[in-house]
């Protein structure tokens, strides 16, 4: 069970954000995932959304992308309310978003080159000559132009994630959504991905949202962090501000301390009572 934490008061800068989430509520069945969640994603920045497992971080990416609709509240992307768009408008908005899935989600029967070229062929009327130039450019950006003829089965986990990143930026999106980009990566591959995310964000003028459990790596490249628990933002600020937060909950999460407000044990009756219970087999 997660310790009960109080949401923090949220104030926003004067400049218009790219993504605005206001008073968001969402539930799955009887379980409340978000309860009056508020956050904003500033243009040009790398923003991380972090928190314990099961707090709905990936669900938030799905809500921003319009795959699911909120129960209440409002989500705006570039000034448009996502859940008020019709199918055609939502389709056009999604073309401006790149997504790096945790699994990579490469097409296993297509080569590396054809995986990266796929969105260009699907969503544009560019010539094959120009598509080749653009696909090679994206592969060069992630250091894998030389692997263009390989099949996904021939790639390491880190290489597959980088190919998926090249495909995600093929259409020059305004925003990138990263769902646990460092999961399952060895230290070298993780270091490469960390550097790539920051470099591509700045070089291409992107706005990036990262959902991750890897505190150290994410904090190293994020401009701003949101920590969420029990459906609300419990702390937000720069990595430096959160590392020095007076909150015991934030301190435990940011520094991976085993002891603190977040208990290792799920809520249960006293152990001795369970052992002596008459209901036991």
C-alpha positions as CSV (number, residue, x, y, z in Angstrom):
1,X,0.0,0.0,0.0
2,X,1.2,3.5,-0.7
3,X,1.3,6.0,2.1
4,X,-1.3,8.7,2.0
5,X,0.2,12.0,0.7
6,X,-1.4,15.3,0.3
7,X,-1.6,17.0,-3.2
8,X,0.4,20.1,-3.6
9,X,-0.9,23.5,-4.7
10,X,-0.2,23.9,-8.4
11,X,0.7,27.3,-9.9
12,X,1.6,27.8,-13.6
13,X,4.0,30.1,-15.5
14,X,2.5,32.8,-17.7
15,X,3.5,31.3,-21.1
16,X,1.1,28.9,-22.7
17,X,2.0,25.3,-22.2
18,X,1.9,22.7,-24.9
19,X,-0.1,20.2,-22.8
20,X,-2.5,21.3,-20.0
21,X,-4.3,18.8,-17.8
22,X,-6.9,20.3,-15.5
23,X,-9.1,18.7,-12.8
24,X,-8.7,15.3,-14.5
25,X,-10.6,12.4,-13.1
26,X,-10.5,8.9,-14.5
27,X,-11.4,5.4,-13.2
28,X,-11.3,1.8,-14.3
29,X,-14.3,0.1,-12.9
30,X,-14.5,0.9,-9.2
31,X,-10.9,2.0,-9.0
32,X,-10.1,5.7,-9.1
33,X,-6.9,6.3,-11.2
34,X,-6.9,10.1,-11.2
35,X,-8.8,12.4,-8.9
36,X,-8.6,16.1,-9.8
37,X,-5.1,15.7,-11.4
38,X,-3.5,19.0,-12.6
39,X,-0.2,19.4,-14.5
40,X,1.2,21.3,-17.4
41,X,3.9,20.5,-19.9
42,X,5.9,23.5,-21.1
43,X,7.1,23.8,-24.7
44,X,10.6,22.7,-25.5
45,X,11.2,21.0,-22.3
46,X,11.8,17.4,-21.2
47,X,9.1,16.7,-18.5
48,X,9.1,13.5,-16.5
49,X,6.1,11.9,-14.8
50,X,7.1,9.6,-12.0
51,X,5.6,7.7,-9.1
52,X,5.1,4.2,-7.7
53,X,3.9,1.4,-9.9
54,X,0.2,1.3,-10.5
55,X,-0.3,5.1,-10.2
56,X,-1.5,5.5,-13.8
57,X,1.5,7.1,-15.5
58,X,1.1,5.2,-18.7
59,X,-2.7,5.7,-18.5
60,X,-2.0,9.5,-18.5
61,X,-0.1,9.1,-21.8
62,X,-3.1,7.3,-23.3
63,X,-5.4,10.1,-22.1
64,X,-3.1,12.8,-23.7
65,X,-3.0,10.8,-26.9
66,X,-6.8,10.4,-27.0
67,X,-6.9,6.6,-26.8
68,X,-9.2,6.9,-23.8
69,X,-11.4,9.6,-22.5
70,X,-11.5,11.2,-19.1
71,X,-14.4,10.9,-16.8
72,X,-14.1,14.6,-15.9
73,X,-11.7,17.5,-16.4
74,X,-10.0,18.8,-19.5
75,X,-6.8,17.8,-21.5
76,X,-5.6,20.3,-24.0
77,X,-2.7,19.7,-26.5
78,X,-1.5,22.8,-28.4
79,X,-4.7,24.6,-27.4
80,X,-7.1,21.8,-28.5
81,X,-9.2,19.8,-26.1
82,X,-8.3,16.3,-27.0
83,X,-11.5,14.5,-26.0
84,X,-13.6,17.1,-27.9
85,X,-12.0,16.4,-31.2
86,X,-13.7,14.3,-33.9
87,X,-12.0,11.3,-35.3
88,X,-10.4,13.2,-38.2
89,X,-9.1,16.0,-36.0
90,X,-7.7,13.5,-33.5
91,X,-6.0,11.6,-36.3
92,X,-4.3,14.8,-37.4
93,X,-3.2,15.6,-33.9
94,X,-1.7,12.2,-33.3
95,X,0.4,12.6,-36.5
96,X,2.1,15.4,-34.6
97,X,2.9,13.1,-31.7
98,X,5.7,10.6,-31.6
99,X,5.5,7.6,-29.2
100,X,8.3,5.4,-28.0
101,X,6.6,2.3,-26.6
102,X,8.2,0.3,-23.9
103,X,8.4,-2.8,-26.1
104,X,9.6,-0.8,-29.2
105,X,6.8,-2.3,-31.2
106,X,8.8,-2.8,-34.4
107,X,7.2,-4.6,-37.3
108,X,9.1,-8.0,-37.1
109,X,8.7,-8.7,-40.9
110,X,10.1,-5.4,-42.0
111,X,13.8,-4.4,-42.1
112,X,15.1,-1.6,-39.9
113,X,15.0,0.8,-42.9
114,X,11.4,-0.2,-43.8
115,X,10.3,0.2,-40.2
116,X,11.5,3.8,-40.2
117,X,10.2,4.5,-43.6
118,X,6.7,3.1,-42.8
119,X,5.1,6.3,-41.3
120,X,6.5,8.3,-44.2
121,X,4.9,6.0,-46.7
122,X,1.7,5.7,-44.8
123,X,1.1,9.4,-44.0
124,X,2.8,11.3,-46.8
125,X,2.9,11.4,-50.6
126,X,6.7,11.8,-50.8
127,X,8.7,10.1,-53.5
128,X,10.7,7.0,-52.6
129,X,13.9,8.9,-53.2
130,X,13.0,11.5,-50.6
131,X,11.6,8.9,-48.2
132,X,15.0,7.1,-48.4
133,X,16.8,10.3,-47.6
134,X,14.6,11.1,-44.6
135,X,14.7,7.5,-43.3
136,X,18.5,7.4,-43.5
137,X,18.7,10.8,-41.8
138,X,16.6,9.6,-38.8
139,X,18.7,6.4,-38.6
140,X,21.9,8.5,-38.6
141,X,20.5,10.6,-35.8
142,X,20.2,7.5,-33.6
143,X,23.5,6.0,-34.8
144,X,22.1,3.1,-36.7
145,X,22.3,4.0,-40.4
146,X,24.7,1.1,-40.9
147,X,22.0,-1.3,-39.5
148,X,19.4,-0.3,-42.1
149,X,19.2,-3.8,-43.8
150,X,19.0,-5.8,-40.6
151,X,15.7,-7.4,-39.4
152,X,14.4,-6.7,-35.9
153,X,15.3,-10.2,-34.7
154,X,18.9,-9.4,-35.4
155,X,19.0,-6.3,-33.1
156,X,19.9,-6.1,-29.5
157,X,17.3,-4.6,-27.1
158,X,19.1,-1.3,-27.1
159,X,19.3,-1.2,-30.9
160,X,15.7,-2.0,-31.2
161,X,14.7,0.8,-28.9
162,X,16.8,3.2,-31.0
163,X,15.2,2.1,-34.2
164,X,11.8,2.6,-32.7
165,X,12.9,6.1,-31.7
166,X,14.1,6.8,-35.3
167,X,10.6,5.7,-36.5
168,X,8.9,7.8,-33.8
169,X,10.6,11.0,-35.1
170,X,10.2,10.2,-38.8
171,X,7.3,12.7,-39.3
172,X,9.1,15.4,-37.3
173,X,6.5,15.5,-34.4
174,X,6.0,18.5,-32.1
175,X,6.0,16.2,-29.1
176,X,7.4,12.9,-28.0
177,X,5.9,10.5,-25.5
178,X,8.2,8.0,-23.9
179,X,6.7,5.1,-22.0
180,X,9.4,3.6,-19.8
181,X,12.2,4.1,-22.4
182,X,15.0,2.7,-20.2
183,X,13.2,-0.5,-19.1
184,X,15.3,-3.6,-19.6
185,X,18.3,-1.8,-20.9
186,X,21.9,-2.5,-20.0
187,X,23.9,0.5,-18.6
188,X,25.5,1.4,-21.9
189,X,22.3,1.2,-23.9
190,X,20.6,3.2,-21.2
191,X,23.3,5.9,-21.3
192,X,22.9,6.1,-25.1
193,X,19.1,6.5,-24.8
194,X,19.4,9.1,-22.1
195,X,21.8,11.2,-24.3
196,X,19.6,10.7,-27.4
197,X,16.4,11.8,-25.8
198,X,18.0,15.0,-24.5
199,X,19.9,15.7,-27.7
200,X,17.0,15.1,-30.0
201,X,14.6,17.1,-27.9
202,X,16.9,20.2,-28.2
203,X,18.1,19.7,-31.8
204,X,14.6,19.1,-33.2
205,X,12.8,21.6,-31.0
206,X,10.6,18.9,-29.4
207,X,8.6,18.8,-26.3
208,X,9.1,15.4,-24.5
209,X,7.2,13.6,-21.8
210,X,8.9,10.7,-20.1
211,X,7.2,8.1,-17.9
212,X,9.9,6.2,-16.1
213,X,10.9,4.5,-12.8
214,X,14.6,5.2,-13.4
215,X,15.0,8.2,-11.2
216,X,18.7,8.9,-11.7
217,X,18.7,8.7,-15.5
218,X,15.4,10.6,-15.9
219,X,16.3,13.3,-13.5
220,X,19.6,13.8,-15.3
221,X,17.9,15.0,-18.5
222,X,14.5,16.3,-17.3
223,X,13.8,20.0,-17.0
224,X,10.8,19.4,-14.7
225,X,9.5,16.5,-12.7
226,X,6.0,15.6,-11.5
227,X,5.6,12.9,-8.8
228,X,2.1,11.4,-8.7
229,X,0.4,9.1,-6.2
230,X,-3.1,8.2,-5.3
231,X,-4.4,10.0,-8.4
232,X,-2.9,13.4,-7.7
233,X,0.3,15.4,-8.1
234,X,2.1,15.2,-4.7
235,X,5.2,17.2,-5.7
236,X,6.6,19.0,-8.7
237,X,9.6,21.0,-9.6
238,X,13.0,20.9,-11.1
239,X,15.2,17.8,-10.3
240,X,17.3,19.9,-7.9
241,X,14.2,21.1,-6.1
242,X,12.8,17.6,-5.7
243,X,16.1,16.2,-4.5
244,X,16.0,18.7,-1.6
245,X,12.3,18.4,-0.9
246,X,11.3,18.3,2.8
247,X,8.7,15.7,2.0
248,X,9.6,12.3,3.5
249,X,7.6,10.6,0.7
250,X,9.5,12.5,-2.0
251,X,12.8,11.8,-0.3
252,X,12.1,8.1,-0.1
253,X,11.1,7.9,-3.8
254,X,13.9,10.1,-5.2
255,X,16.6,8.4,-3.2
256,X,15.2,4.8,-3.4
257,X,15.2,4.4,0.4
258,X,13.7,1.1,1.6
259,X,12.2,2.6,4.7
260,X,9.8,5.6,4.7
261,X,6.1,6.5,4.2
262,X,5.7,3.9,1.4
263,X,5.4,0.6,3.1
264,X,6.9,-2.7,1.7
265,X,4.0,-4.6,3.1
266,X,0.5,-4.5,1.6
267,X,-2.1,-3.7,4.2
268,X,-3.0,-6.8,6.2
269,X,-4.2,-7.9,9.7
270,X,-1.5,-8.6,12.3
271,X,0.7,-11.6,11.2
272,X,0.1,-13.5,14.4
273,X,-3.7,-13.1,14.1
274,X,-3.5,-14.5,10.6
275,X,-1.6,-17.5,11.7
276,X,-4.0,-18.3,14.5
277,X,-7.1,-17.6,12.6
278,X,-9.8,-20.3,12.7
279,X,-10.3,-19.8,8.9
280,X,-6.8,-21.1,8.2
281,X,-6.9,-24.5,6.4
